[in-house]
Amino acid sequence: MGMETFVDTSLRRSLRAQADLRQSGVAVALGGGGARGLAHLGVMRAITSTGIRVERIVGVSIGSLMGSLCALDTNISRVESKVVGLLQSPTFSGRCETLARLAERLGKRGKDHEDTAGPLNWFASWYRRLERMMGNGRRFSRIVTGPNLLSNVLLLDAIEQLIPDIDVNETEVPLGIVAADLVSGQRVVIENGPLRKAILASMSIPGFFPPVEWDDMLLTDIGVLDSLPIQMAKSYGCHSTIAVDVSSYLRKEATYRTAVDVMLRMEELGELICRRHALTMADLIIRPSVGEYPWYDFTRPERLIELGFAAGKQTLAESLAKVK
C-alpha cells in the first residue's frame, strides 16, 4: 500500500467515526519552506471557508508565522491582505528583491531557481562560493567562523509589524510553535511565552540567523529534522490532523564532484525521509503546487497564496466527497 493510499484510507476511517468533519474539529500542521509558506494562508482560507473547525495550529519556521497569524485572526482574507500589504510596501518589497538578487548571485540562477534542497543546501552552496567571490581571506574567515551570517533584525522587523506583543497562549485558536534546542538537542514546542520571540526562534535558520536565548535553551529553526510537525499536531488529540506540505521538489542528481556535494545530498535526503515518515501520520495531506518556487522569493505573495487556496479547496472537496 502506497503512502497516498494509506493516508486516504486513514482519513476515511477517521471521518467515519463522526458523520461530519465540520463538526469534529482538526489540528493543522504547517511546515517550513520559506516564501512557499505563503501558500499556508490560502490553505487556511480554504479550510475555514469549507466550514471545518480548526482546534489547534502547529507550525515550524515560516509555518509558525503564518500559523500565528491565522490563530490570531480567523478572518483569513484579512490576514492575507495584511501580509501582502507588508510585503509589497516600499521598504519590504525592496528587501525582498535584494534577498532574491543575493540568492541568485550566490549560485541560484536560471533553472537552479527550483531550490531543490531548501535553505540549508543554499547555505552550503553559499559557503562553497563565498571565498572565491569575496577574494579577501580575512573577511571570509571572520564570516565563516562566526555563529551566524545575518542579523535577525529583518526577521524581527517583519514579525513585529505582523504580530502583536502578546503571549503564545493568548491567540484565538490554540497554537504550538516548534523549534530545536541546540543545548539539549531536543525538539521544543512553545505554548507559553512571548509570541514574537517564539516565532523568531522557529524561523532562525541555523548558521543564517543567531539562535534565540530562551531560559537555559538556545532555540533555532528545526526544519532540517522536523519540517512538518505532524507528530506534535496529533499529540493534542484532535479528531483529525491536516498537514500542509510546501516543500520543494526533489531533483535527481547523478553527478557529485566533491565530498561536500555528497554530504549535502545526504542532508537533503535525510530531511526528505523524515518528512515522508511524518506524512504517514497525517489524516489528510494538502500539497500546494509551489515546489518550483525558490524559498527566498517573496515578491509574488498573491500567487503563492492562491496556489494554496486552490490546493486546499480541491483536496478538501475530494476528501469530503469520499465520506458522503
C-alpha positions as CSV (number, residue, x, y, z in Angstrom):
1,M,0.0,0.0,0.0
2,G,1.5,3.4,-1.1
3,M,1.6,6.4,1.2
4,E,-1.2,8.2,-0.6
5,T,-3.5,5.2,-0.3
6,F,-2.6,4.8,3.3
7,V,-3.4,8.4,4.1
8,D,-6.6,8.3,2.1
9,T,-7.8,5.2,3.8
10,S,-6.8,6.6,7.2
11,L,-8.8,9.7,6.6
12,R,-11.9,7.8,5.6
13,R,-11.6,5.6,8.6
14,S,-11.1,8.6,10.9
15,L,-14.1,10.5,9.4
16,R,-16.5,7.6,9.7
17,A,-16.2,7.9,13.5
18,Q,-18.2,11.1,13.2
19,A,-20.6,12.0,10.4
20,D,-19.3,15.5,9.6
21,L,-15.7,16.7,9.6
22,R,-17.1,20.2,10.0
23,Q,-18.2,19.3,13.5
24,S,-15.3,17.1,14.6
25,G,-12.5,19.7,14.6
26,V,-9.0,19.3,13.3
27,A,-5.4,20.1,14.1
28,V,-3.4,21.7,11.3
29,A,0.3,21.2,10.9
30,L,2.0,24.0,8.8
31,G,5.5,23.1,7.5
32,G,8.6,25.1,6.6
33,G,9.5,26.3,3.1
34,G,10.4,30.0,3.2
35,A,8.4,32.0,0.8
36,R,6.4,28.9,-0.3
37,G,4.9,29.1,3.2
38,L,2.7,32.0,2.0
39,A,0.6,29.2,0.5
40,H,-0.4,28.3,4.1
41,L,-2.6,31.3,4.1
42,G,-4.6,30.1,1.1
43,V,-4.9,26.6,2.5
44,M,-6.2,28.0,5.8
45,R,-8.7,30.1,3.9
46,A,-9.9,27.0,2.1
47,I,-10.2,25.1,5.4
48,T,-12.2,27.8,7.1
49,S,-14.4,28.5,4.1
50,T,-15.3,24.8,4.0
51,G,-16.7,25.1,7.5
52,I,-14.1,22.9,9.1
53,R,-13.4,23.8,12.7
54,V,-9.7,24.3,13.5
55,E,-9.0,23.3,17.1
56,R,-5.2,23.6,17.0
57,I,-2.5,25.0,14.8
58,V,1.1,23.8,15.0
59,G,3.8,25.5,12.9
60,V,7.5,25.3,12.2
61,S,9.7,28.0,10.6
62,I,7.5,30.1,8.2
63,G,4.7,27.9,9.2
64,S,5.0,29.3,12.7
65,L,4.5,32.9,11.4
66,M,1.6,32.0,9.1
67,G,0.1,29.8,11.7
68,S,0.3,32.5,14.4
69,L,-1.4,35.0,12.1
70,C,-4.3,32.5,11.4
71,A,-4.5,31.7,15.1
72,L,-4.8,35.4,16.0
73,D,-7.5,36.2,13.3
74,T,-9.8,33.6,11.8
75,N,-10.7,36.0,9.1
76,I,-8.0,34.7,6.8
77,S,-8.8,37.1,3.9
78,R,-8.0,39.9,6.3
79,V,-4.8,38.2,7.3
80,E,-3.8,37.8,3.6
81,S,-4.3,41.5,2.9
82,K,-2.2,42.4,5.9
83,V,0.7,40.1,4.8
84,V,0.5,41.1,1.1
85,G,0.4,44.8,2.1
86,L,3.6,44.4,4.2
87,L,5.5,42.5,1.5
88,Q,4.5,45.0,-1.2
89,S,5.3,48.1,0.9
90,P,8.2,50.1,-0.4
91,T,10.5,49.0,2.5
92,F,9.8,45.3,2.4
93,S,9.5,44.9,-1.4
94,G,13.0,46.4,-1.7
95,R,14.3,44.0,0.9
96,C,12.6,41.0,-0.8
97,E,14.1,42.0,-4.2
98,T,17.6,42.4,-2.5
99,L,17.3,38.9,-0.9
100,A,16.3,37.4,-4.3
101,R,19.2,39.0,-6.1
102,L,21.6,37.9,-3.4
103,A,20.5,34.3,-3.5
104,E,20.7,34.3,-7.3
105,R,24.2,35.8,-7.2
106,L,25.2,33.0,-4.8
107,G,24.5,30.3,-7.3
108,K,20.8,30.2,-7.8
109,R,20.4,31.2,-11.5
110,G,18.2,30.0,-14.3
111,K,16.9,26.5,-13.8
112,D,18.6,26.3,-10.4
113,H,15.8,28.5,-9.1
114,E,13.9,25.3,-8.3
115,D,15.7,25.4,-4.9
116,T,15.7,21.6,-4.8
117,A,17.4,21.3,-1.5
118,G,15.9,24.2,0.5
119,P,17.6,26.9,2.6
120,L,20.2,24.7,4.3
121,N,21.6,23.5,1.0
122,W,21.6,27.1,-0.3
123,F,23.7,28.0,2.7
124,A,26.2,25.3,1.9
125,S,26.2,26.4,-1.7
126,W,26.9,29.9,-0.5
127,Y,29.8,28.5,1.7
128,R,31.5,26.9,-1.3
129,R,31.3,30.1,-3.4
130,L,31.9,32.8,-1.0
131,E,35.7,32.6,-0.7
132,R,36.1,33.0,-4.5
133,M,33.5,35.8,-4.6
134,M,34.9,37.8,-1.7
135,G,38.6,37.5,-2.5
136,N,39.6,38.7,0.9
137,G,40.7,35.8,3.1
138,R,40.5,37.7,6.3
139,R,36.9,38.8,5.7
140,F,35.9,35.3,4.6
141,S,37.4,33.8,7.8
142,R,35.6,36.2,10.0
143,I,32.2,35.4,8.5
144,V,32.6,31.7,8.3
145,T,33.9,31.3,11.9
146,G,31.2,33.5,13.4
147,P,28.0,32.0,14.8
148,N,25.7,33.5,12.1
149,L,25.8,35.2,8.7
150,L,23.0,37.7,9.1
151,S,21.4,39.7,11.9
152,N,17.9,38.7,12.9
153,V,16.7,42.4,12.5
154,L,15.0,41.7,9.2
155,L,13.0,38.8,10.7
156,L,12.2,40.6,13.8
157,D,11.1,43.7,12.0
158,A,8.6,41.7,9.9
159,I,7.4,39.8,12.9
160,E,6.8,42.9,14.9
161,Q,4.8,44.5,12.1
162,L,2.5,41.5,11.7
163,I,2.3,40.1,15.3
164,P,1.1,41.9,18.4
165,D,3.2,41.8,21.6
166,I,1.2,39.0,23.4
167,D,1.7,35.6,24.9
168,V,1.5,32.4,22.8
169,N,-1.5,31.3,24.8
170,E,-3.5,34.4,24.1
171,T,-4.3,33.5,20.4
172,E,-7.9,32.8,19.4
173,V,-7.0,29.4,18.2
174,P,-4.6,27.3,20.4
175,L,-1.1,27.4,19.0
176,G,2.1,25.4,19.2
177,I,5.4,26.6,17.8
178,V,8.2,24.1,17.1
179,A,11.9,24.8,17.4
180,A,15.1,23.0,18.2
181,D,17.2,23.5,21.3
182,L,20.9,23.5,20.5
183,V,21.9,22.9,24.1
184,S,19.9,19.7,24.9
185,G,19.4,18.5,21.3
186,Q,15.6,18.3,22.0
187,R,12.6,19.4,19.9
188,V,10.8,22.1,21.8
189,V,7.1,23.0,21.4
190,I,6.4,26.5,22.7
191,E,2.9,27.0,24.1
192,N,3.6,29.8,26.5
193,G,5.8,32.9,26.5
194,P,6.3,35.9,24.1
195,L,4.7,35.1,20.8
196,R,7.1,37.2,18.8
197,K,10.1,35.6,20.4
198,A,8.7,32.1,19.8
199,I,8.2,32.8,16.1
200,L,11.7,34.3,15.8
201,A,13.2,31.2,17.4
202,S,11.3,28.9,15.0
203,M,12.4,30.9,12.0
204,S,16.1,31.3,12.9
205,I,17.8,29.1,10.3
206,P,20.9,27.7,11.9
207,G,24.0,29.5,10.5
208,F,22.0,32.2,8.9
209,F,20.5,33.8,11.9
210,P,21.6,33.7,15.6
211,P,19.9,31.2,17.9
212,V,17.4,32.7,20.3
213,E,18.0,32.6,24.0
214,W,15.0,31.2,25.9
215,D,15.6,30.4,29.6
216,D,18.5,27.9,29.5
217,M,17.9,27.0,25.9
218,L,19.3,28.2,22.5
219,L,16.5,27.8,20.0
220,T,16.7,27.6,16.2
221,D,14.6,26.5,13.2
222,I,14.3,22.7,13.3
223,G,13.3,22.4,9.7
224,V,16.0,20.0,8.6
225,L,14.9,17.5,11.2
226,D,11.1,18.2,11.5
227,S,10.0,20.3,8.6
228,L,6.4,19.2,9.0
229,P,5.2,19.0,12.7
230,I,2.5,16.4,12.2
231,Q,3.5,14.3,15.2
232,M,3.1,17.2,17.5
233,A,-0.2,18.2,15.9
234,K,-1.5,14.7,16.5
235,S,-0.4,14.7,20.1
236,Y,-3.1,17.2,21.0
237,G,-5.8,14.5,20.4
238,C,-7.9,16.4,17.9
239,H,-10.2,14.2,15.8
240,S,-8.2,14.6,12.6
241,T,-4.9,16.1,11.5
242,I,-4.3,18.0,8.3
243,A,-0.7,18.5,7.1
244,V,0.2,21.3,4.7
245,D,3.4,20.4,2.8
246,V,5.1,23.3,1.0
247,S,8.4,21.7,0.5
248,S,10.4,22.0,-2.7
249,Y,10.7,19.3,-5.4
250,L,13.4,16.8,-5.2
251,R,15.5,16.7,-8.4
252,K,17.6,13.7,-9.4
253,E,21.3,14.3,-9.1
254,A,23.7,11.9,-10.8
255,T,27.0,13.9,-10.5
256,Y,28.8,14.6,-7.3
257,R,32.1,16.3,-7.8
258,T,33.2,16.9,-4.2
259,A,32.7,15.4,-0.7
260,V,30.7,18.4,0.2
261,D,28.2,17.6,-2.6
262,V,27.7,14.1,-1.2
263,M,27.2,15.4,2.3
264,L,24.7,18.0,1.1
265,R,22.8,15.3,-0.8
266,M,22.6,13.1,2.3
267,E,21.4,16.0,4.4
268,E,18.7,16.7,1.8
269,L,17.7,13.0,1.7
270,G,17.6,12.9,5.5
271,E,15.1,15.8,5.6
272,L,13.1,14.1,2.9
273,I,13.0,10.8,4.7
274,C,11.9,12.5,7.9
275,R,9.2,14.4,6.1
276,R,7.9,11.3,4.3
277,H,7.7,9.4,7.6
278,A,5.8,12.3,9.2
279,L,3.3,12.4,6.3
280,T,2.2,8.9,7.0
281,M,0.8,10.1,10.3
282,A,-1.5,12.7,8.8
283,D,-5.1,12.1,8.2
284,L,-5.1,14.5,5.2
285,I,-2.2,16.0,3.2
286,I,-2.6,19.2,1.3
287,R,0.2,19.9,-1.2
288,P,0.1,23.3,-3.0
289,S,1.9,23.3,-6.3
290,V,4.6,25.6,-5.1
291,G,7.7,23.3,-5.3
292,E,9.3,25.2,-8.1
293,Y,9.3,28.5,-6.2
294,P,12.5,29.5,-4.5
295,W,12.4,29.7,-0.7
296,Y,13.7,33.3,-0.9
297,D,11.3,34.8,-3.4
298,F,8.7,36.8,-1.5
299,T,7.9,39.0,-4.5
300,R,4.8,37.0,-5.6
301,P,2.8,36.6,-2.4
302,E,-0.7,36.7,-4.1
303,R,0.3,33.9,-6.5
304,L,1.6,31.7,-3.7
305,I,-1.5,32.3,-1.6
306,E,-3.9,31.5,-4.4
307,L,-2.0,28.2,-5.2
308,G,-2.5,27.3,-1.5
309,F,-6.2,28.1,-1.7
310,A,-6.7,26.1,-4.9
311,A,-4.9,23.0,-3.5
312,G,-6.9,23.3,-0.3
313,K,-10.3,23.6,-2.0
314,Q,-9.6,20.7,-4.3
315,T,-8.1,18.3,-1.7
316,L,-10.9,19.0,0.8
317,A,-13.6,18.7,-1.7
318,E,-12.3,15.3,-2.9
319,S,-11.9,14.0,0.7
320,L,-15.3,15.2,1.9
321,A,-16.9,13.7,-1.1
322,K,-15.5,10.2,-0.2
323,V,-17.2,10.1,3.1
324,K,-20.7,11.2,2.0
